Amino acid sequence: MNDQNPNPTPTPSTPPPAPGDWRAQRYAERMARHEERMKRFGTRRHGWTWGVILILIGVVLLLENLKIPFLTNWWALFILIPAFWAYVGAWENIQESGKFTRRAASSLTVAILLTVLCLVFLTNLAFGLYWPIVLIAGGIALLLSGSLPE
């Protein structure tokens, strides 16, 4: 009879890490993800974004301290922060897939609704009067996103 195994198990191309080497492997994975993010976003983008946000908050607070009537509900500007990131998410989804998908539509819908909510608070509109428009817009967004590809 032959000494060869009839069902040889394939040997991996790289040897498994040594028992104490899992930290080095996790570190290498984290660094690879970090480098991927740097290629994708660049290093200047986040600094620019946070710089603009800080400048805008500083201007609003300075105008309030100088008693210049600018905004009465300036706190509503903080609603724009998650709205901004929802716009960024929609843009990234469109760039990644090359087309307008459901994921991009849902991110864009959330961003628009948050922006409208911020504007309602900033302009002191009677939200109790206009809230059905938010329901109508959400329903239209759901209907339109049903026809989009995954």
Backbone as CSV, one residue per row, in Angstrom:
resi,resn,N_x,N_y,N_z,CA_x,CA_y,CA_z,C_x,C_y,C_z
1,MET,0.829,-1.160,0.000,0.000,0.000,0.000,0.883,1.236,0.000
2,ASN,0.326,2.313,-0.386,1.032,3.561,-0.522,1.025,4.309,0.803
3,ASP,2.136,4.969,1.146,2.204,5.719,2.395,1.587,7.111,2.284
4,GLN,1.126,7.479,1.113,0.563,8.815,0.944,-0.866,8.844,1.468
5,ASN,-1.225,9.995,2.015,-2.572,10.204,2.534,-3.506,10.452,1.353
6,PRO,-4.630,9.751,1.243,-5.517,9.946,0.088,-6.169,11.338,0.073
7,ASN,-6.411,11.919,1.216,-7.000,13.260,1.306,-6.046,14.195,2.038
8,PRO,-5.035,14.662,1.364,-4.093,15.538,2.074,-4.751,16.871,2.394
9,THR,-4.479,17.364,3.574,-4.998,18.680,3.944,-4.081,19.729,3.354
10,PRO,-4.663,20.758,2.774,-3.808,21.794,2.181,-3.051,22.542,3.274
11,THR,-1.812,22.774,3.002,-1.004,23.519,3.969,-1.132,24.997,3.658
12,PRO,-1.304,25.811,4.665,-1.422,27.249,4.409,-0.114,27.808,3.868
13,SER,-0.240,28.862,3.075,0.950,29.446,2.471,1.806,30.168,3.511
14,THR,1.184,30.672,4.551,1.945,31.300,5.624,1.705,30.498,6.891
15,PRO,2.725,30.318,7.670,2.537,29.539,8.895,1.658,30.300,9.873
16,PRO,0.903,29.583,10.699,0.072,30.279,11.677,0.958,31.020,12.668
17,PRO,0.426,32.089,13.243,1.253,32.857,14.176,1.596,32.031,15.408
18,ALA,2.727,32.348,15.960,3.152,31.668,17.180,2.163,31.994,18.300
19,PRO,2.093,31.186,19.359,1.100,31.410,20.406,1.133,32.812,21.010
20,GLY,2.252,33.428,21.170,2.318,34.758,21.760,2.318,35.870,20.726
21,ASP,2.108,35.538,19.436,2.249,36.498,18.359,0.922,37.131,17.940
22,TRP,-0.164,36.876,18.627,-1.467,37.407,18.229,-1.522,38.926,18.347
23,ARG,-0.780,39.504,19.266,-0.777,40.962,19.398,-0.133,41.620,18.188
24,ALA,0.935,41.028,17.716,1.600,41.575,16.529,0.687,41.474,15.315
25,GLN,-0.059,40.386,15.220,-0.978,40.216,14.104,-2.108,41.249,14.166
26,ARG,-2.672,41.470,15.344,-3.742,42.460,15.499,-3.220,43.866,15.210
27,TYR,-1.980,44.149,15.650,-1.377,45.444,15.392,-1.208,45.653,13.884
28,ALA,-0.760,44.618,13.181,-0.576,44.719,11.733,-1.925,44.945,11.040
29,GLU,-2.968,44.279,11.516,-4.299,44.471,10.932,-4.798,45.901,11.156
30,ARG,-4.591,46.416,12.368,-5.007,47.783,12.666,-4.252,48.790,11.810
31,MET,-2.966,48.570,11.643,-2.169,49.493,10.828,-2.608,49.432,9.364
32,ALA,-2.979,48.250,8.886,-3.451,48.129,7.506,-4.763,48.882,7.329
33,ARG,-5.674,48.776,8.312,-6.930,49.518,8.243,-6.676,51.022,8.308
34,HIS,-5.730,51.425,9.142,-5.393,52.845,9.269,-4.837,53.383,7.952
35,GLU,-3.952,52.625,7.318,-3.387,53.056,6.038,-4.466,53.130,4.969
36,GLU,-5.415,52.192,5.011,-6.520,52.218,4.056,-7.362,53.485,4.242
37,ARG,-7.640,53.841,5.503,-8.389,55.059,5.781,-7.627,56.290,5.309
38,MET,-6.322,56.293,5.518,-5.526,57.443,5.098,-5.555,57.589,3.575
39,LYS,-5.523,56.463,2.861,-5.609,56.528,1.410,-6.992,57.023,0.989
40,ARG,-7.998,56.579,1.701,-9.372,56.882,1.337,-9.738,58.331,1.647
41,PHE,-9.397,58.795,2.838,-9.819,60.112,3.275,-8.725,61.161,3.182
42,GLY,-7.503,60.763,3.296,-6.418,61.729,3.353,-6.265,62.237,4.777
43,THR,-5.176,62.910,5.035,-4.929,63.369,6.395,-5.487,64.759,6.646
44,ARG,-5.701,65.543,5.626,-6.116,66.925,5.812,-7.625,67.070,5.981
45,ARG,-8.378,66.128,5.530,-9.826,66.272,5.487,-10.433,66.474,6.863
46,HIS,-10.072,65.631,7.817,-10.690,65.723,9.132,-10.255,66.986,9.865
47,GLY,-9.018,67.384,9.711,-8.562,68.607,10.337,-9.305,69.812,9.795
48,TRP,-9.564,69.827,8.510,-10.301,70.908,7.888,-11.734,70.936,8.399
49,THR,-12.357,69.789,8.474,-13.745,69.701,8.926,-13.888,70.210,10.344
50,TRP,-13.064,69.695,11.245,-13.161,70.106,12.638,-12.772,71.566,12.810
51,GLY,-11.859,72.054,11.995,-11.494,73.467,12.057,-12.665,74.369,11.705
52,VAL,-13.397,74.025,10.644,-14.564,74.812,10.249,-15.641,74.751,11.324
53,ILE,-15.861,73.582,11.898,-16.869,73.443,12.952,-16.508,74.311,14.148
54,LEU,-15.243,74.285,14.569,-14.827,75.106,15.709,-14.947,76.602,15.419
55,ILE,-14.602,77.008,14.213,-14.718,78.415,13.847,-16.177,78.857,13.880
56,LEU,-17.073,78.054,13.327,-18.490,78.411,13.321,-19.060,78.497,14.734
57,ILE,-18.708,77.546,15.572,-19.187,77.583,16.960,-18.625,78.819,17.669
58,GLY,-17.353,79.117,17.425,-16.746,80.295,18.045,-17.395,81.586,17.604
59,VAL,-17.730,81.699,16.322,-18.382,82.911,15.811,-19.763,83.073,16.439
60,VAL,-20.509,81.988,16.518,-21.844,82.058,17.111,-21.759,82.473,18.572
61,LEU,-20.858,81.876,19.316,-20.728,82.221,20.730,-20.217,83.643,20.925
62,LEU,-19.311,84.114,20.064,-18.825,85.485,20.150,-19.945,86.485,19.886
63,LEU,-20.753,86.223,18.867,-21.869,87.122,18.571,-22.863,87.158,19.718
64,GLU,-23.063,86.025,20.353,-23.969,85.991,21.500,-23.388,86.771,22.677
65,ASN,-22.094,86.643,22.933,-21.457,87.370,24.030,-21.445,88.879,23.794
66,LEU,-21.361,89.300,22.537,-21.371,90.711,22.206,-22.786,91.274,22.134
67,LYS,-23.759,90.451,22.452,-25.183,90.844,22.462,-25.678,91.261,21.079
68,ILE,-25.069,90.702,20.043,-25.539,90.939,18.684,-26.588,89.873,18.382
69,PRO,-27.815,90.308,18.086,-28.863,89.299,17.864,-28.620,88.538,16.563
70,PHE,-28.104,87.368,16.710,-27.801,86.536,15.541,-28.757,85.362,15.488
71,LEU,-28.695,84.536,16.475,-29.564,83.373,16.561,-30.055,83.247,17.993
72,THR,-31.321,82.982,18.130,-31.829,82.776,19.482,-31.683,81.324,19.905
73,ASN,-31.779,80.438,18.968,-31.648,79.005,19.253,-30.349,78.471,18.644
74,TRP,-29.230,79.039,19.011,-27.948,78.656,18.418,-27.603,77.205,18.693
75,TRP,-28.147,76.628,19.749,-27.872,75.233,20.081,-28.329,74.295,18.977
76,ALA,-29.270,74.746,18.142,-29.765,73.899,17.053,-28.682,73.624,16.008
77,LEU,-27.636,74.452,16.006,-26.542,74.206,15.063,-25.853,72.869,15.330
78,PHE,-25.936,72.380,16.565,-25.323,71.094,16.875,-26.025,69.945,16.163
79,ILE,-27.257,70.163,15.722,-27.973,69.146,14.946,-27.307,68.973,13.587
80,LEU,-26.623,70.010,13.119,-25.972,69.928,11.820,-24.748,69.011,11.817
81,ILE,-24.189,68.721,12.987,-23.001,67.858,13.025,-23.341,66.442,12.546
82,PRO,-24.368,65.773,13.112,-24.697,64.452,12.550,-25.244,64.556,11.127
83,ALA,-25.889,65.679,10.791,-26.374,65.853,9.420,-25.195,65.900,8.458
84,PHE,-24.137,66.606,8.843,-22.944,66.688,7.998,-22.359,65.293,7.752
85,TRP,-22.252,64.500,8.813,-21.688,63.160,8.650,-22.609,62.253,7.845
86,ALA,-23.926,62.490,7.891,-24.849,61.721,7.052,-24.655,62.099,5.578
87,TYR,-24.418,63.400,5.300,-24.106,63.806,3.926,-22.811,63.150,3.453
88,VAL,-21.815,63.120,4.327,-20.540,62.481,3.975,-20.757,60.990,3.701
89,GLY,-21.563,60.338,4.543,-21.850,58.913,4.332,-22.552,58.662,3.012
90,ALA,-23.495,59.523,2.652,-24.190,59.374,1.371,-23.206,59.544,0.213
91,TRP,-22.348,60.545,0.310,-21.361,60.778,-0.748,-20.406,59.592,-0.888
92,GLU,-19.943,59.067,0.239,-19.031,57.925,0.184,-19.703,56.694,-0.398
93,ASN,-20.977,56.485,-0.072,-21.695,55.344,-0.638,-21.844,55.477,-2.145
94,ILE,-22.111,56.690,-2.610,-22.224,56.905,-4.048,-20.875,56.691,-4.724
95,GLN,-19.803,57.200,-4.116,-18.471,57.031,-4.691,-18.041,55.573,-4.695
96,GLU,-18.380,54.846,-3.639,-17.962,53.447,-3.516,-18.658,52.554,-4.536
97,SER,-19.969,52.742,-4.703,-20.709,51.861,-5.594,-20.811,52.403,-7.013
98,GLY,-20.560,53.678,-7.197,-20.635,54.259,-8.527,-22.046,54.611,-8.956
99,LYS,-23.017,54.419,-8.073,-24.400,54.762,-8.399,-25.149,55.092,-7.117
100,PHE,-26.351,55.608,-7.278,-27.191,55.993,-6.149,-27.940,54.760,-5.661
101,THR,-27.593,54.273,-4.466,-28.175,53.044,-3.933,-29.103,53.354,-2.760
102,ARG,-29.720,52.306,-2.220,-30.590,52.482,-1.057,-29.828,53.023,0.142
103,ARG,-28.630,52.531,0.324,-27.827,52.993,1.460,-27.535,54.493,1.336
104,ALA,-27.196,54.945,0.133,-26.953,56.372,-0.083,-28.241,57.167,0.095
105,ALA,-29.354,56.609,-0.369,-30.636,57.300,-0.231,-31.032,57.443,1.233
106,SER,-30.803,56.408,2.016,-31.175,56.500,3.426,-30.277,57.502,4.156
107,SER,-28.997,57.514,3.850,-28.100,58.501,4.469,-28.490,59.916,4.075
108,LEU,-28.819,60.097,2.807,-29.209,61.418,2.329,-30.536,61.856,2.954
109,THR,-31.469,60.924,3.119,-32.756,61.250,3.742,-32.565,61.709,5.184
110,VAL,-31.742,60.985,5.926,-31.470,61.371,7.311,-30.811,62.751,7.357
111,ALA,-29.870,62.992,6.464,-29.174,64.279,6.440,-30.138,65.422,6.143
112,ILE,-31.011,65.225,5.183,-31.957,66.286,4.817,-32.943,66.537,5.947
113,LEU,-33.449,65.477,6.568,-34.392,65.657,7.673,-33.747,66.373,8.857
114,LEU,-32.493,66.034,9.164,-31.805,66.730,10.247,-31.551,68.201,9.912
115,THR,-31.230,68.482,8.666,-31.012,69.857,8.245,-32.305,70.661,8.338
116,VAL,-33.405,70.063,7.899,-34.696,70.751,7.984,-35.074,70.979,9.443
117,LEU,-34.842,69.989,10.301,-35.142,70.151,11.722,-34.317,71.287,12.327
118,CYS,-33.064,71.368,11.957,-32.205,72.459,12.438,-32.739,73.811,11.978
119,LEU,-33.133,73.907,10.718,-33.669,75.168,10.204,-34.978,75.559,10.882
120,VAL,-35.796,74.564,11.205,-37.044,74.842,11.920,-36.745,75.464,13.277
121,PHE,-35.782,74.893,13.994,-35.426,75.436,15.306,-34.752,76.794,15.201
122,LEU,-33.900,76.985,14.199,-33.190,78.256,14.059,-34.125,79.408,13.711
123,THR,-35.131,79.134,12.911,-36.040,80.193,12.476,-37.278,80.305,13.353
124,ASN,-37.366,79.508,14.391,-38.504,79.524,15.322,-39.843,79.279,14.634
125,LEU,-39.863,78.393,13.646,-41.120,78.024,13.018,-41.946,77.191,13.996
126,ALA,-43.234,77.238,13.829,-44.114,76.432,14.673,-44.059,74.990,14.177
127,PHE,-43.221,74.192,14.803,-43.021,72.808,14.358,-44.308,72.008,14.470
128,GLY,-45.156,72.335,15.427,-46.422,71.639,15.583,-47.322,71.795,14.371
129,LEU,-47.143,72.868,13.632,-47.943,73.111,12.447,-47.401,72.355,11.234
130,TYR,-46.084,72.211,11.162,-45.453,71.661,9.960,-44.974,70.219,10.086
131,TRP,-45.145,69.566,11.219,-44.593,68.221,11.373,-45.175,67.202,10.411
132,PRO,-46.423,67.329,9.913,-46.890,66.348,8.919,-46.065,66.352,7.637
133,ILE,-45.420,67.478,7.330,-44.572,67.523,6.136,-43.404,66.552,6.293
134,VAL,-42.895,66.407,7.512,-41.803,65.462,7.763,-42.283,64.044,7.488
135,LEU,-43.518,63.719,7.898,-44.075,62.389,7.614,-44.244,62.165,6.113
136,ILE,-44.725,63.176,5.412,-44.903,63.058,3.966,-43.551,62.859,3.285
137,ALA,-42.546,63.633,3.681,-41.210,63.514,3.088,-40.605,62.146,3.376
138,GLY,-40.790,61.639,4.600,-40.288,60.304,4.929,-40.964,59.230,4.100
139,GLY,-42.273,59.344,3.896,-42.998,58.376,3.065,-42.545,58.402,1.622
140,ILE,-42.330,59.602,1.085,-41.842,59.723,-0.294,-40.454,59.116,-0.406
141,ALA,-39.611,59.361,0.594,-38.265,58.787,0.571,-38.308,57.268,0.599
142,LEU,-39.207,56.690,1.407,-39.339,55.232,1.438,-39.825,54.680,0.105
143,LEU,-40.789,55.353,-0.506,-41.276,54.891,-1.803,-40.193,54.947,-2.873
144,LEU,-39.442,56.028,-2.881,-38.387,56.169,-3.884,-37.231,55.209,-3.640
145,SER,-36.899,54.970,-2.370,-35.771,54.070,-2.100,-36.124,52.621,-2.395
146,GLY,-37.410,52.287,-2.433,-37.800,50.919,-2.786,-37.473,50.571,-4.229
147,SER,-37.368,51.576,-5.086,-37.051,51.315,-6.486,-35.569,51.357,-6.791
148,LEU,-34.752,51.652,-5.767,-33.303,51.740,-5.970,-32.642,50.388,-5.763
149,PRO,-31.490,50.160,-6.393,-30.767,48.900,-6.154,-30.135,48.882,-4.767
150,GLU,-29.849,47.679,-4.297,-29.206,47.520,-2.994,-27.910,48.207,-3.072
